[in-house]
Amino acid sequence: MTDSPRTLLQPTAAAAIGLVDDALSADQLVTLVGRCRVVYEGRATSTLGPGDRLVVRKPDGTMLVHTDEGHQPVNWQPPGSSCDCRLADSGVVLESKHENPSEELIIRFETITHAATFDPNDPNELALSGTESDLRDQILESPSLVEPGFEPRATERKTSAGAIDIYGEDTDGRAVVLELKRRRAGPDAVSQLNRYVDALTRERHADATVRGILVAPSVTDRAHRLLAERGLGFVSLSPTE
């Protein structure tokens, strides 16, 4: 961080406004905790009565209003929104506006218990790992992870039931459908695999054999029973981190 964080506890309205104005001028991150009302006008209209909430204003213009439940904000404004902080009726008012589409979020604080600003330095982007794409790449690089002699022929092969994650053939030349799941798989995954197998079977000649294999770290007991009932296989494999 290029500037030291600034924090005020139980600030007066004037002190809080001064802190926020300085942060807005410097494109800093602002967090406010206090009792407030919220009104939104835009694609719809919403009001939120008095309550203790966390308000976050990011340097890119994003505004978030959080309650004490859940991870999603109850109100928000997108990046590129402007912000104004002013005194009204002895309380602090934050007004965030977005031009296209036209949206306005007004937050009226009755009291503020905690106000903080700082200049974050975060140049890194989120790097996802352990995805189904990682699992697919593992199999394409080492097909024997599925079974000896397995040969991938295509990814995202289209069928009337949707796209098959990996289509291939076994050592006997039989078609093999792989359905990949990065987490513990349940009955829905088995049903999805079965639909792909049925669709591919209808596309091929009458005496063709199409095998289906579910690839996942693990399966539920019910999924295991369904696999056995429908003659489908299972390979335990986790995506690399």
C-alpha positions as a printed NumPy array, in Angstrom:
array([[  0.   ,   0.   ,   0.   ],
       [  1.356,   3.397,  -0.952],
       [ -0.466,   5.355,   1.787],
       [ -1.015,   4.369,   5.399],
       [ -4.559,   3.3  ,   6.266],
       [ -6.672,   5.816,   8.163],
       [ -9.259,   4.673,  10.69 ],
       [-11.846,   6.563,  12.728],
       [-13.924,   5.042,  15.53 ],
       [-17.273,   6.636,  16.363],
       [-16.475,   9.633,  14.116],
       [-18.614,  12.738,  13.939],
       [-20.456,  13.249,  10.664],
       [-18.05 ,  16.028,   9.693],
       [-14.986,  13.87 ,  10.42 ],
       [-16.394,  10.929,   8.454],
       [-17.203,  13.142,   5.46 ],
       [-13.699,  14.609,   5.508],
       [-12.181,  11.12 ,   5.58 ],
       [-14.36 ,   9.865,   2.724],
       [-13.801,  12.971,   0.585],
       [-10.027,  12.609,   0.939],
       [-10.259,   8.945,  -0.055],
       [-12.468,   9.657,  -3.079],
       [-10.042,  12.323,  -4.283],
       [ -7.149,   9.868,  -3.958],
       [ -9.037,   6.885,  -5.48 ],
       [ -8.731,   4.898,  -2.265],
       [-10.811,   2.081,  -0.836],
       [-13.451,   3.178,   1.696],
       [-15.221,   1.041,   4.301],
       [-17.974,   2.325,   6.562],
       [-19.782,   0.414,   9.293],
       [-22.895,   1.942,  10.772],
       [-26.664,   2.183,  10.906],
       [-28.137,   3.289,   7.605],
       [-31.082,   3.342,   5.209],
       [-30.67 ,   2.505,   1.526],
       [-32.685,   3.565,  -1.528],
       [-32.028,   2.339,  -5.07 ],
       [-33.527,   3.745,  -8.276],
       [-32.703,   2.276, -11.673],
       [-33.672,  -0.945, -13.396],
       [-36.038,  -1.391, -10.459],
       [-36.783,   0.415,  -7.202],
       [-35.848,  -0.856,  -3.759],
       [-35.717,   0.46 ,  -0.211],
       [-33.949,  -0.926,   2.83 ],
       [-34.958,   0.299,   6.281],
       [-32.611,   1.123,   9.16 ],
       [-30.01 ,  -1.52 ,   9.995],
       [-26.352,  -2.017,  10.896],
       [-24.429,  -2.565,   7.659],
       [-21.022,  -2.604,   6.024],
       [-20.592,  -0.28 ,   3.036],
       [-17.592,  -0.642,   0.727],
       [-16.623,   1.789,  -2.017],
       [-13.808,   0.592,  -4.288],
       [-11.397,   2.748,  -6.313],
       [-13.022,   1.59 ,  -9.583],
       [-16.389,   3.019,  -8.5  ],
       [-17.967,  -0.204,  -7.262],
       [-20.259,   0.298,  -4.257],
       [-21.386,  -2.604,  -2.048],
       [-23.857,  -2.724,   0.838],
       [-23.589,  -5.803,   3.066],
       [-25.836,  -6.958,   5.886],
       [-24.859,  -9.449,   8.593],
       [-25.979, -12.423,   6.472],
       [-24.722, -14.084,   3.304],
       [-21.825, -13.255,   1.009],
       [-23.738, -11.259,  -1.6  ],
       [-24.364,  -7.517,  -1.161],
       [-28.011,  -6.525,  -0.755],
       [-27.389,  -3.439,  -2.904],
       [-24.546,  -2.531,  -5.209],
       [-23.363,  -0.242,  -7.967],
       [-21.037,  -1.373, -10.781],
       [-17.538,  -0.122, -11.635],
       [-17.493,   3.317, -13.218],
       [-20.068,   4.777, -10.837],
       [-19.472,   8.231,  -9.379],
       [-19.725,   8.901,  -5.651],
       [-20.576,  11.969,  -3.603],
       [-20.454,  12.29 ,   0.185],
       [-22.373,  15.052,   1.957],
       [-24.072,  16.087,   5.178],
       [-27.876,  15.943,   5.335],
       [-30.116,  16.116,   8.419],
       [-27.032,  15.804,  10.66 ],
       [-26.094,  12.498,   9.031],
       [-23.69 ,  11.275,   6.37 ],
       [-25.146,  10.571,   2.932],
       [-23.342,   8.604,   0.23 ],
       [-24.77 ,   8.927,  -3.265],
       [-23.525,   6.645,  -6.036],
       [-24.621,   7.253,  -9.639],
       [-24.154,   5.2  , -12.781],
       [-24.897,   6.685, -16.199],
       [-25.58 ,   3.776, -18.551],
       [-27.913,   2.32 , -17.505],
       [-29.096,   5.154, -15.281],
       [-28.907,   4.003, -11.65 ],
       [-28.709,   5.768,  -8.299],
       [-27.915,   4.336,  -4.875],
       [-28.402,   6.578,  -1.834],
       [-27.141,   5.492,   1.589],
       [-28.176,   7.603,   4.59 ],
       [-26.238,   6.921,   7.775],
       [-27.837,   7.613,  11.137],
       [-24.587,   6.717,  12.9  ],
       [-21.14 ,   5.517,  11.841],
       [-19.189,   3.332,  14.256],
       [-16.142,   2.629,  12.091],
       [-14.703,   4.383,   9.039],
       [-11.501,   3.388,   7.26 ],
       [ -9.662,   4.213,   4.052],
       [ -6.546,   2.842,   2.435],
       [ -4.751,   2.628,  -0.893],
       [ -4.607,  -1.046,  -1.928],
       [ -1.883,  -2.413,  -4.182],
       [ -3.072,  -5.661,  -5.776],
       [ -1.536,  -6.318,  -9.226],
       [ -2.27 , -10.052,  -9.294],
       [ -5.221, -11.746, -10.967],
       [ -7.073, -14.776,  -9.649],
       [ -5.542, -18.034, -10.887],
       [ -8.013, -20.901, -10.798],
       [ -6.806, -24.449, -10.274],
       [ -8.493, -27.751,  -9.704],
       [-11.106, -27.128, -12.407],
       [-12.78 , -29.549, -14.794],
       [-10.541, -28.098, -17.501],
       [ -7.53 , -29.17 , -15.419],
       [ -9.04 , -32.637, -15.106],
       [ -9.596, -32.798, -18.871],
       [ -6.005, -31.719, -19.562],
       [ -4.686, -34.398, -17.192],
       [ -6.55 , -37.089, -19.092],
       [ -5.542, -35.778, -22.51 ],
       [ -1.911, -35.745, -21.402],
       [ -2.076, -39.177, -19.725],
       [ -5.051, -41.153, -21.105],
       [ -4.001, -44.235, -19.138],
       [ -5.302, -42.475, -16.019],
       [ -8.731, -43.593, -17.234],
       [ -7.645, -47.107, -18.2  ],
       [ -4.786, -48.731, -20.127],
       [ -5.2  , -48.278, -23.862],
       [ -7.792, -45.518, -23.709],
       [ -7.417, -43.106, -26.643],
       [ -9.127, -39.689, -26.58 ],
       [-10.613, -38.722, -29.945],
       [-12.418, -35.452, -29.253],
       [-13.446, -32.997, -26.564],
       [-16.856, -31.326, -26.367],
       [-18.218, -33.772, -28.957],
       [-21.755, -32.749, -29.867],
       [-24.696, -35.108, -29.366],
       [-28.451, -34.614, -29.262],
       [-28.158, -34.635, -25.445],
       [-25.375, -32.061, -25.299],
       [-21.586, -31.955, -25.513],
       [-19.514, -34.886, -24.254],
       [-16.539, -33.806, -22.131],
       [-14.179, -36.352, -23.696],
       [-15.016, -38.878, -26.4  ],
       [-12.606, -41.729, -27.09 ],
       [-12.108, -45.43 , -27.753],
       [-10.885, -48.34 , -25.658],
       [ -8.46 , -51.074, -26.712],
       [-11.316, -53.014, -28.353],
       [-12.362, -50.038, -30.478],
       [-15.522, -49.39 , -28.471],
       [-16.726, -45.811, -28.065],
       [-16.148, -44.349, -24.613],
       [-17.931, -41.327, -23.156],
       [-16.238, -39.546, -20.244],
       [-18.188, -37.223, -17.979],
       [-15.856, -35.138, -15.79 ],
       [-16.632, -33.688, -12.369],
       [-14.091, -31.833, -10.254],
       [-15.941, -32.591,  -7.01 ],
       [-17.809, -35.483,  -5.428],
       [-20.436, -36.546,  -7.97 ],
       [-24.049, -37.434,  -7.262],
       [-27.002, -38.998,  -9.104],
       [-27.388, -36.006, -11.441],
       [-23.936, -36.644, -12.886],
       [-24.824, -40.299, -13.495],
       [-28.05 , -39.318, -15.259],
       [-26.164, -36.825, -17.406],
       [-23.609, -39.452, -18.411],
       [-26.382, -41.935, -19.193],
       [-28.087, -39.409, -21.497],
       [-24.866, -38.934, -23.45 ],
       [-24.377, -42.685, -23.789],
       [-27.962, -43.156, -25.006],
       [-27.645, -40.284, -27.492],
       [-24.379, -41.593, -28.921],
       [-25.778, -45.123, -29.126],
       [-28.687, -43.858, -31.237],
       [-26.232, -42.166, -33.606],
       [-24.211, -45.326, -34.232],
       [-25.109, -48.654, -35.812],
       [-27.437, -50.98 , -33.933],
       [-24.831, -53.421, -32.611],
       [-22.341, -50.734, -31.517],
       [-21.289, -50.669, -27.884],
       [-20.933, -47.335, -26.144],
       [-19.336, -47.259, -22.721],
       [-19.808, -44.486, -20.201],
       [-17.318, -43.592, -17.478],
       [-17.791, -40.983, -14.769],
       [-14.496, -39.371, -13.723],
       [-14.537, -37.573, -10.367],
       [-12.694, -37.537,  -7.036],
       [-15.515, -39.614,  -5.51 ],
       [-19.219, -40.422,  -5.84 ],
       [-22.097, -40.634,  -3.393],
       [-23.5  , -44.019,  -2.381],
       [-26.616, -43.442,  -4.465],
       [-24.541, -42.467,  -7.493],
       [-22.463, -45.62 ,  -7.053],
       [-25.624, -47.755,  -7.096],
       [-26.953, -45.979, -10.192],
       [-23.675, -46.508, -12.036],
       [-23.89 , -50.238, -11.361],
       [-27.57 , -50.417, -12.352],
       [-26.925, -48.699, -15.677],
       [-23.7  , -50.487, -16.531],
       [-21.569, -47.358, -16.305],
       [-18.021, -47.108, -14.996],
       [-16.305, -44.877, -12.471],
       [-12.709, -43.679, -12.221],
       [-11.551, -41.806,  -9.139],
       [ -9.395, -38.876, -10.242],
       [ -8.937, -35.402,  -8.777],
       [ -7.795, -32.342, -10.74 ],
       [ -4.276, -31.258,  -9.922],
       [ -3.89 , -28.121,  -7.831]])
